[in-house]
Amino acid sequence: MPNRSEIPALFSSCLAKNNILTSTETLRPYECDGYTAYKSLPLAVLLPESTQQVIDIIKICQKENIPIVTRGAGTGLSGGAHPISNGILLNLSKLNQILEINHQLQYAHVGPGVRNLAISEAASEFGLYYAPDPSSQIACTIGGNIAENSGGVHCLKYGLTIHNLLEVTFVTIDGELITIGSGCYENPGYDLLALLTGSEGMLAVMVEAKVKLLPKPLHKEVILAAFNHVEEAGSAVANIIASGVIPAGLEMMDNAVINATENFCHAGYPTDAAAILLCELDGYDDSLQWEIDQVSKQCKQSNAVTVQKAQNADEQELFWKGRKSAFPAIGQLSPDYLCMDGTIPRKHLAHVLGEISNYSKQIGLAVANVFHAGDGNLHPLIMYDANNSGELEKAEEIGGKILELCVSVGGTITGEHGVGIEKLNQMCVQFKREELNQFERIKEAFDPTHLLNPGKVIPTLQRCAEFGAMHVHRGEMPFKDLPRF
Ligand SMILES: Cc1cc2nc3c(=O)[nH]c(=O)nc-3n(C[C@H](O)[C@H](O)[C@H](O)COP(=O)(O)OP(=O)(O)OC[C@H]3O[C@@H](n4cnc5c(N)ncnc54)[C@H](O)[C@@H]3O)c2cc1C
């Protein structure tokens, strides 16, 4: 395996000198992604400007046995794009061309480095938009969105990335270029599009995508309901969905987040509320009024103290600005935080939020909650100070307990942020040995030499055994000993 000083010469046949970064100061910005608890420098950062360059880089890496971590914008929150010290970071941010907006067939054909929001901006002149909208949409790339199967506020009604994806072109570890999917509703053969979606850079490098565009809704309304108890807001969520309304978005914030965001961007939230719900409804005028009435009724029946409708488009935007600023706003309260991402059946919201509060008190770190309540997708933000010895460990302990609680009530350890390096231990809790083995076989079929994002997502059985998860004590240990974090 080459050392850092040999990298420029190795890739000089396919990349310009300024697209090969190897000095410490140029590597430093890439030492982590949005999961900032752990940091390391890659061997080099490579910045291809074409699909052919991606192919050439991968072929060289395969020949020289160099691990590859693919990176979009590096906003991932589970360490999926965390660099490996003996591997290159393949940064696709320069593959940011919008290749086609087809307004008749309603799709966008884009490079992997195109920002999520840029797709809707480009489609806007045709009255179209791209529905999945992670709060990071101003920065995150469509390649990262596909690799994480990202969600967002509007995914409750319009689906996750996978539901809005038509076609993906990817490069295999052998340097082959393959296109999967089509514009049709049904494709013959295995559904590789679904397999690649959420694969976290472990199976292939995606270099193009065709995504669905939707007509912008004719009308929309945003309702803000305030509650004196978090549990009441939780039960309002369950009741709204049970009433037959599918909101375009249904988000919850607790008091800590309300106050942090109010300080940060003055969204007009009631700072004395224990929790607020933001509910967006969209569609035709007639059906919209029925939905507004239903949502108001359900909130009031769950003891909402106020239920208000945004007065105009500016106020709607302001309400959402608060929600979308929630993560950065927490930075005012704490120098560091872990953003967890578990999913639970909605009926358990009140119970799980109560338990999270108990863990916070028992272990002694504050936890704020902001989340896609309609999806049952929780984002507890566990606040800590990395400079205080032992606090990161405490934060991880709370995070682990929350994810295990999600599994115990029939949920999952991730709703949209992926597994990365953050949730390797909890994969042992979520899955049985046989299931992890099956993941490993899929990995082997795509990437037998384990060069693509090694050490991420699939835990070794040895790791599971050390962690003490119940599923791992039977059978042999067939996994290769991958790099550990
Ligand atoms: C403030 C904030 C808010 C967020 N809100 C949301 C939210 O509402 N919903 C949500 O789902 N997520 C959210 N996220 C998480 C994150 O933005 C998403 O996971 C996003 O999809 C990551 O995109 P990225 O371009 O930054 O990818 P990166 O972080 O660069 O990479 C993420 C993963 O994808 C892989 N990858 C990237 N590009 C490719 C490619 N072309 N081919 C193969 N693999 C690739 C990487 O190897 C890595 O495993 C948020 C993050 C932040 C910081």
The ligand as an SDF file (V2000), in Angstrom:
LIG
                    3D

 53 58  0  0  0  0  0  0  0  0999 V2000
  -27.8510   20.2540    9.9830 C   0  0  0  0  0  0  0  0  0  0  0  0
  -28.1260   18.8850    9.3900 C   0  0  0  0  0  0  0  0  0  0  0  0
  -29.4330   18.5060    9.1560 C   0  0  0  0  0  0  0  0  0  0  0  0
  -29.7090   17.2470    8.5900 C   0  0  0  0  0  0  0  0  0  0  0  0
  -31.0090   16.9020    8.3420 N   0  0  0  0  0  0  0  0  0  0  0  0
  -31.2830   15.7300    7.7420 C   0  0  0  0  0  0  0  0  0  0  0  0
  -32.6280   15.3670    7.4420 C   0  0  0  0  0  0  0  0  0  0  0  0
  -33.5790   16.1090    7.6870 O   0  0  0  0  0  0  0  0  0  0  0  0
  -32.8420   14.1680    6.8620 N   0  0  0  0  0  0  0  0  0  0  0  0
  -31.8130   13.3250    6.5540 C   0  0  0  0  0  0  0  0  0  0  0  0
  -32.0680   12.2500    6.0160 O   0  0  0  0  0  0  0  0  0  0  0  0
  -30.5370   13.6360    6.8370 N   0  0  0  0  0  0  0  0  0  0  0  0
  -30.2370   14.8130    7.4100 C   0  0  0  0  0  0  0  0  0  0  0  0
  -28.9360   15.1390    7.7000 N   0  0  0  0  0  0  0  0  0  0  0  0
  -27.8650   14.1650    7.4010 C   0  0  0  0  0  0  0  0  0  0  0  0
  -27.1810   14.3380    6.0290 C   0  0  0  0  0  0  0  0  0  0  0  0
  -27.3200   15.6670    5.5500 O   0  0  0  0  0  0  0  0  0  0  0  0
  -27.7260   13.3480    5.0040 C   0  0  0  0  0  0  0  0  0  0  0  0
  -27.3740   12.0380    5.3940 O   0  0  0  0  0  0  0  0  0  0  0  0
  -27.2080   13.5770    3.5830 C   0  0  0  0  0  0  0  0  0  0  0  0
  -27.8610   12.7250    2.6870 O   0  0  0  0  0  0  0  0  0  0  0  0
  -25.7170   13.3850    3.4130 C   0  0  0  0  0  0  0  0  0  0  0  0
  -25.3510   13.8890    2.1530 O   0  0  0  0  0  0  0  0  0  0  0  0
  -23.8450   14.2970    1.8620 P   0  0  0  0  0  0  0  0  0  0  0  0
  -23.7440   14.7270    0.4450 O   0  0  0  0  0  0  0  0  0  0  0  0
  -23.3800   15.2790    2.8490 O   0  0  0  0  0  0  0  0  0  0  0  0
  -23.1310   12.9030    2.0490 O   0  0  0  0  0  0  0  0  0  0  0  0
  -21.7980   12.5120    2.8630 P   0  0  0  0  0  0  0  0  0  0  0  0
  -21.9530   12.8950    4.2900 O   0  0  0  0  0  0  0  0  0  0  0  0
  -20.6480   13.0730    2.1430 O   0  0  0  0  0  0  0  0  0  0  0  0
  -21.8340   10.9580    2.7060 O   0  0  0  0  0  0  0  0  0  0  0  0
  -22.8440   10.1980    3.3240 C   0  0  0  0  0  0  0  0  0  0  0  0
  -22.6670    8.7310    2.9540 C   0  0  0  0  0  0  0  0  0  0  0  0
  -22.9300    8.5610    1.5800 O   0  0  0  0  0  0  0  0  0  0  0  0
  -21.8210    7.9830    0.9100 C   0  0  0  0  0  0  0  0  0  0  0  0
  -21.7870    8.6290   -0.4010 N   0  0  0  0  0  0  0  0  0  0  0  0
  -21.8130    9.9580   -0.6640 C   0  0  0  0  0  0  0  0  0  0  0  0
  -21.8450   10.1580   -1.9850 N   0  0  0  0  0  0  0  0  0  0  0  0
  -21.8270    8.9430   -2.5630 C   0  0  0  0  0  0  0  0  0  0  0  0
  -21.8360    8.4920   -3.9160 C   0  0  0  0  0  0  0  0  0  0  0  0
  -21.8870    9.3450   -4.9340 N   0  0  0  0  0  0  0  0  0  0  0  0
  -21.7660    7.1580   -4.1590 N   0  0  0  0  0  0  0  0  0  0  0  0
  -21.7300    6.2850   -3.1400 C   0  0  0  0  0  0  0  0  0  0  0  0
  -21.7280    6.6480   -1.8380 N   0  0  0  0  0  0  0  0  0  0  0  0
  -21.7860    7.9590   -1.5640 C   0  0  0  0  0  0  0  0  0  0  0  0
  -20.6390    8.2660    1.8080 C   0  0  0  0  0  0  0  0  0  0  0  0
  -19.6220    7.2980    1.6400 O   0  0  0  0  0  0  0  0  0  0  0  0
  -21.2710    8.1870    3.1730 C   0  0  0  0  0  0  0  0  0  0  0  0
  -21.3790    6.8520    3.5720 O   0  0  0  0  0  0  0  0  0  0  0  0
  -28.6360   16.3670    8.2760 C   0  0  0  0  0  0  0  0  0  0  0  0
  -27.3190   16.7650    8.5170 C   0  0  0  0  0  0  0  0  0  0  0  0
  -27.0610   17.9970    9.0670 C   0  0  0  0  0  0  0  0  0  0  0  0
  -25.6230   18.3900    9.3050 C   0  0  0  0  0  0  0  0  0  0  0  0
  1  2  1  0
  2  3  1  0
  2 52  2  0
  3  4  2  0
  4  5  1  0
  4 50  1  0
  5  6  2  0
  6  7  1  0
  6 13  1  0
  7  8  2  0
  7  9  1  0
  9 10  1  0
 10 11  2  0
 10 12  1  0
 12 13  2  0
 13 14  1  0
 14 15  1  0
 14 50  1  0
 15 16  1  0
 16 17  1  0
 16 18  1  0
 18 19  1  0
 18 20  1  0
 20 21  1  0
 20 22  1  0
 22 23  1  0
 23 24  1  0
 24 25  2  0
 24 26  1  0
 24 27  1  0
 27 28  1  0
 28 29  2  0
 28 30  1  0
 28 31  1  0
 31 32  1  0
 32 33  1  0
 33 34  1  0
 33 48  1  0
 34 35  1  0
 35 36  1  0
 35 46  1  0
 36 37  1  0
 36 45  1  0
 37 38  2  0
 38 39  1  0
 39 40  1  0
 39 45  2  0
 40 41  1  0
 40 42  2  0
 42 43  1  0
 43 44  2  0
 44 45  1  0
 46 47  1  0
 46 48  1  0
 48 49  1  0
 50 51  2  0
 51 52  1  0
 52 53  1  0
M  END
$$$$
